[in-house]
Amino acid sequence: MTALPFSTVEELAAGLRQHLYLPDRGLTTSIYLALSLDKPLLLEGEAGVGKTEVAKVLAEMLGRNLIRLQCYEGIDASQALYEWDYSRQLLAIRASDAAGAAATDLFGPQFLVERPLLAACRAGSGAVLLIDELDRADDEFEAFLLEVLAEFAVTIPEIGRIAAPAPPAVIITSNRTRDLHDALKRRCLYHWIDHPSLEREVEIVRVRAPHVAEPLAREVAQAVARLRNMEVAKRPGVAETIDWSNSLAFLGAPHLDNEAAEATLGAVIKDHEDFEYVRRHIDDVVEDDAGRG
Amino acid sequence: MPAGDDYAHLVGFGRELRARGLPVGTGRILNFCSATRVLAPVDRRSLYWAGRATLISRPEDAELFDNAFGAYFGRSELDETMSSLFDWLDRTHRPADETTIEGTDAGAVAGFAEADEAAGDANIRMVASGTEMLRDKSFDTLTEEERNHAALLIRHLKLSVPLRTARRLRPSVKARRFDLPRTLRSSLRTQGEPFRRAYRDRRRKVRPLVLVLDVSGSMSAYSRALMQFAFAAISAGQKVEVFCFGTHLTRVTRALSTRDPDAALQEVAATVQDWDGGTRIGESLRGLLDEYGQHVALRRAVVVLCSDGLDRGDPDVLAAQMARLGRLAWRVIWVNPLKGSPLYQPLARGMAAALPHIDVFLPGHNVASLEALGKVLGQ
């Protein structure tokens, strides 16, 4: 086990807080367990609740490199693990032909293109590996990933085995556009990130956008909480709360009133039909007590 | 460090979850024990979160977990931390308020039923239960025996499976894209001379099929037939999701794994409590889109809606939700058994509101029309 700069859940929470991330008790415990038990942490939740942020903040806090593997449909081993630099190999063949020598060692390290998973195997515990939006990749890729996560070792036939002395910290995120396989889930610790409570959200806005005054931050957080309870197709996340507060503060609005809310609604609602709907019901979003100030 | 007895207590909790139907294997229980070890000294709260992180991995299971945790370790101050968690799930399961039916289809329904009864009588006089006759007989007039026979026919329907082009590339003999890596590898055998050239092509993937079935009283005979249809689709190699609705939506995909459509429908009947509550198609669709709009099951899928279109909800809601569905799905097929009657016209307000957003409008009231549905799927 690698030495971690904290020994209790509370110390970890304090560390994350220093790096401007305010997780709740459940998430902190999950992160603590993932790091202590050397297990990947699978984070699911609606868009904008800060899943990816966990990896970034952890890398910062632990002073490790962040290695990010962004998943997309059709991703395969050559984009995730390693690939040979075929154009350079071709050139090498031509060059050795011209020199009259046989082409040798075409599959040596100098022709190897390192991709995130290989980089993570090499870096080992010196890295935080973020596997982002795994649900976008297809089933085949998930099976492949399972192998890599089990061993943190890669065997390249021409070069040999590259193994991590100690596994990196692994954060996997999923937006749940499809269910991940149980085999993968069994290997991971799991946490569903929910929208934060009102108090926590106000705190997050204050920490992330320090120039936003406390009353405005509170009004925005309250309004967003109401938006989440409305019949909108895309519920705003914490990122949107911060954006909205920033926009309002930038425009110099001391309070969230109907006018200011309508003018800046694009920062928080990003679907045309939702937009129209919320505009019609703007009075329900901006409560009277907030409007008067 | 917990003593042996404590571990037995922890393992017991894992087994308790398993007894309650959660897939908790020994590996998960081991993780749970290690987790409590690193968290030591363990208070109730960290024990709870350790279990949450290690023993379950789906937000839907959280409620069951909480109940089991409360029952096994005793209930206390935990409750408030958990309640917020299910808001996103609960949103779609709000009880709907009652309104009266507003449709003009009553006449069409009556006419259809009479016409069918007459046809049924005539058929019984001619042959007992010939396959040809059965193919054209409406599902709601079938006897138990005929129903079983029809079920067999449906399950052996030949379906064309809808395909789409995937992003992933596969080796191919058809020349579409040059495959440099494989060409180079094979050219190494020939001193770098690329005698054999390799190509790749886009792979084809099966589009998912989503059935959204109206299970309110008058529709159950047809919905049962479409459940059979779902089994036919599964055996044709298709991914199938099934949702049932009356006043609200229930996902019943899991019931399909029982391999027995009747048992599956009975299970559904047990979970769906609103058989006589009337149909609220718009609200149910909103539930579907809110919860699964981001799910691949719905995106670019073939969606088959089976309902008579007699909606008790607001037609504007239905129109808006149908528009959303139309944008999300590859193709929307509405199966309306009333359409089997030559007298039928889609005049009910709900049906009229939905019509502009439907790609294919089919009757689906007998085996022959389900056969037609099977052909339409792959187009």
Interface residues (C-beta under 8 A of the other chain):
Chain A: V9 R25 G26 T29 S30 Y32 L33 A34 S36 L37 K39 L42 E44 E46 Y72 E73 G74 D76 S78 E83 W84 Y86 S87 Q89 L90 I93 R94 D97 A103 L106 D135 D138 E140 N175 R176 T177 R178 D179 D182 K185 R186 C188 L189 Y190 H191 W192 D194 S197 E231 A233 R235 E273
Chain B: P23 G25 G27 R28 N31 S34 A35 V38 L39 R45 S46 W49 A50 R52 A53 T54 I56 S57 R58 P59 A62 T81 S84 L85 W88 A166 R167 R168 L169 L180 P181 L184 L188 Q191 G192 R286 L289 D290 G293 Q294 H295 V296 A297 R299 A320 R324
